[in-house]
Amino acid sequence: MSPNPRRRVALVGATGVAGQQFLVSLDRHPWFELTTLAASSRSAGKSYTDAITDAGGHRQWFCEEPLPAAFAGMPVVDSDTFDAGSVDLVFTAVESGAARALEERFAAQVPVISTSSAFRYEDDVPVIVPGVNHEHAPLIKRQQRERGWKGFVVPIPNCTTTGLVVALAPLARRFGLRSVIMTSMQALSGAGRSPGVHSMDILDNIIPYIPKEEDKVQREASKILGTLEGDRIVPLDLPVSAHCNRVNVRDGHTECVSAGLGRAASPAEVQDALRSFGRDFTDLGLPSSPPELCRVLEDPYRPQPRIDRGTNDGMTAVVGRVRPDPVLPNGVKFVVLSHNTKLGAAKGATLVAEYLVHRGLA
Ligand SMILES: NC(=O)c1ccc[n+]([C@@H]2O[C@H](COP(=O)([O-])OP(=O)(O)OC[C@H]3O[C@@H](n4cnc5c(N)ncnc54)[C@H](OP(=O)(O)O)[C@@H]3O)[C@@H](O)[C@H]2O)c1
């Protein structure tokens, strides 16, 4: 199954919070060799270690794992002048404003797997969560045909959408899904490094607004849970009401979800649907795949971000407190936790790339 030879890959946005997690995901990766690190002109020309060290000498490395030695001394190049033709695939981890022009330029030559929202809402662009909607991947052929690109752009969703759809997809498939109300408690790392969230704003506090987040979750969930028909995705007809909050947690987004199902289902049936979901995908045994997409806990005090975010190296969504919801028709409610910078960003994007290589699409 391993591609021969290993693909040369570049990482654009290597110095940011998501970019740092990519270094961990791609360190000694069996299929991908990270040959180029790129960021803004602020970092270009420096070694990676110097680029993430501030003027006061503080090394701003935010992963729990140490900075991989293989990348510490690598030079950072300027994304604006980086030639994508020098690699086989590009991972991007930059804000959507900068991502748009960069990804368009790179995709003309090679596949681009993106963590940004720049292309997520375009009709010819699949937004892929492995195990949930990887069957949307062939839509990239339309993208290449219509845009005249040799490569393509495949974004992953917003990190809050990711945990939500991993938990909703099994319910949609088994029982049908009519409506969703979700309240998030989102980690600080989700806000990135620049500007990030100031400590004086978040200590002893909750911030009840994250710009554009609720709209992203609402649009992305319907698209991801939709079906590929011919060369278009038909979104699931699903009203989603999202309340997105920033809380004083480092990593791991926690979401309280109430869902109206297509038919009545007991909590035990819902737990079974969650537990057995996605085995066809995990059985592929891709290098970054977890052995289970969703873990269900019985302990009513779980999931908790500090304890549970690292489940299967942050690649499994953890669900707890499954119980009836008395307000919505056929209602069920639960809590889902997912690691925003691993499943929701770098390692999730790496798994998307692995799947596309496995399918012969990249
Ligand atoms: N953080 C998460 O949990 C998470 C999860 C899923 C998706 N995402 C998405 O991932 C992307 C990056 O987020 P982040 O949290 O990692 O942000 P971040 O910590 O602020 O990092 C931003 C990165 O983009 C680079 N950059 C900024 N302006 C640039 C430009 N004009 N050209 C090229 N590179 C530029 C920065 O390089 P310099 O250091 O040189 O400025 C840095 O490497 C965003 O689209 C975000 O929505 C983030």
The ligand as an SDF file (V2000), in Angstrom:
LIG
                    3D

 48 52  0  0  0  0  0  0  0  0999 V2000
   -5.3650   26.4380   15.1170 N   0  0  0  0  0  0  0  0  0  0  0  0
   -6.2580   25.4970   14.8600 C   0  0  0  0  0  0  0  0  0  0  0  0
   -6.7320   24.7590   15.7520 O   0  0  0  0  0  0  0  0  0  0  0  0
   -6.7560   25.2890   13.4570 C   0  0  0  0  0  0  0  0  0  0  0  0
   -7.5640   24.1740   13.1930 C   0  0  0  0  0  0  0  0  0  0  0  0
   -8.0670   23.9790   11.9020 C   0  0  0  0  0  0  0  0  0  0  0  0
   -7.7750   24.8880   10.9130 C   0  0  0  0  0  0  0  0  0  0  0  0
   -6.9890   25.9740   11.1950 N   0  0  0  0  0  0  0  0  0  0  0  0
   -6.6970   26.9000   10.0930 C   0  0  0  0  0  0  0  0  0  0  0  0
   -5.2990   26.8090    9.8200 O   0  0  0  0  0  0  0  0  0  0  0  0
   -4.8230   28.0630    9.3260 C   0  0  0  0  0  0  0  0  0  0  0  0
   -3.6560   28.5110   10.1890 C   0  0  0  0  0  0  0  0  0  0  0  0
   -4.1430   28.6930   11.5110 O   0  0  0  0  0  0  0  0  0  0  0  0
   -3.1520   28.8160   12.7450 P   0  0  0  0  0  0  0  0  0  0  0  0
   -4.0170   28.6720   13.9320 O   0  0  0  0  0  0  0  0  0  0  0  0
   -1.9890   27.9070   12.5880 O   0  0  0  0  0  0  0  0  0  0  0  0
   -2.6690   30.3350   12.5890 O   0  0  0  0  0  0  0  0  0  0  0  0
   -1.3200   31.0170   13.1290 P   0  0  0  0  0  0  0  0  0  0  0  0
   -0.8400   30.3070   14.3340 O   0  0  0  0  0  0  0  0  0  0  0  0
   -1.6150   32.4570   13.2490 O   0  0  0  0  0  0  0  0  0  0  0  0
   -0.2580   30.7740   11.9450 O   0  0  0  0  0  0  0  0  0  0  0  0
   -0.3790   31.4350   10.7140 C   0  0  0  0  0  0  0  0  0  0  0  0
    0.6980   30.9350    9.7590 C   0  0  0  0  0  0  0  0  0  0  0  0
    0.4870   31.5680    8.4930 O   0  0  0  0  0  0  0  0  0  0  0  0
    1.6900   32.2500    8.1090 C   0  0  0  0  0  0  0  0  0  0  0  0
    1.3250   33.4460    7.3510 N   0  0  0  0  0  0  0  0  0  0  0  0
    0.6810   34.5490    7.7910 C   0  0  0  0  0  0  0  0  0  0  0  0
    0.5110   35.4370    6.7750 N   0  0  0  0  0  0  0  0  0  0  0  0
    1.0580   34.8540    5.6780 C   0  0  0  0  0  0  0  0  0  0  0  0
    1.2150   35.2570    4.3270 C   0  0  0  0  0  0  0  0  0  0  0  0
    0.7620   36.4430    3.8850 N   0  0  0  0  0  0  0  0  0  0  0  0
    1.8280   34.4040    3.4680 N   0  0  0  0  0  0  0  0  0  0  0  0
    2.2820   33.2130    3.8930 C   0  0  0  0  0  0  0  0  0  0  0  0
    2.1730   32.7720    5.1630 N   0  0  0  0  0  0  0  0  0  0  0  0
    1.5700   33.5830    6.0450 C   0  0  0  0  0  0  0  0  0  0  0  0
    2.3940   32.5750    9.4040 C   0  0  0  0  0  0  0  0  0  0  0  0
    3.7730   32.7800    9.1400 O   0  0  0  0  0  0  0  0  0  0  0  0
    4.6730   33.8200   10.0160 P   0  0  0  0  0  0  0  0  0  0  0  0
    5.0050   33.1010   11.2920 O   0  0  0  0  0  0  0  0  0  0  0  0
    5.8440   34.0390    9.1380 O   0  0  0  0  0  0  0  0  0  0  0  0
    3.8310   35.0460   10.2400 O   0  0  0  0  0  0  0  0  0  0  0  0
    2.1170   31.2770   10.1820 C   0  0  0  0  0  0  0  0  0  0  0  0
    2.9980   30.2820    9.7310 O   0  0  0  0  0  0  0  0  0  0  0  0
   -6.0330   29.0150    9.3620 C   0  0  0  0  0  0  0  0  0  0  0  0
   -6.6420   29.0580    8.1040 O   0  0  0  0  0  0  0  0  0  0  0  0
   -6.9520   28.3630   10.3890 C   0  0  0  0  0  0  0  0  0  0  0  0
   -8.3000   28.7050   10.1900 O   0  0  0  0  0  0  0  0  0  0  0  0
   -6.4670   26.1910   12.4370 C   0  0  0  0  0  0  0  0  0  0  0  0
  1  2  1  0
  2  3  2  0
  2  4  1  0
  4  5  1  0
  4 48  2  0
  5  6  2  0
  6  7  1  0
  7  8  2  0
  8  9  1  0
  8 48  1  0
  9 10  1  0
  9 46  1  0
 10 11  1  0
 11 12  1  0
 11 44  1  0
 12 13  1  0
 13 14  1  0
 14 15  2  0
 14 16  1  0
 14 17  1  0
 17 18  1  0
 18 19  2  0
 18 20  1  0
 18 21  1  0
 21 22  1  0
 22 23  1  0
 23 24  1  0
 23 42  1  0
 24 25  1  0
 25 26  1  0
 25 36  1  0
 26 27  1  0
 26 35  1  0
 27 28  2  0
 28 29  1  0
 29 30  1  0
 29 35  2  0
 30 31  1  0
 30 32  2  0
 32 33  1  0
 33 34  2  0
 34 35  1  0
 36 37  1  0
 36 42  1  0
 37 38  1  0
 38 39  2  0
 38 40  1  0
 38 41  1  0
 42 43  1  0
 44 45  1  0
 44 46  1  0
 46 47  1  0
M  CHG  2   8   1  16  -1
M  END
$$$$
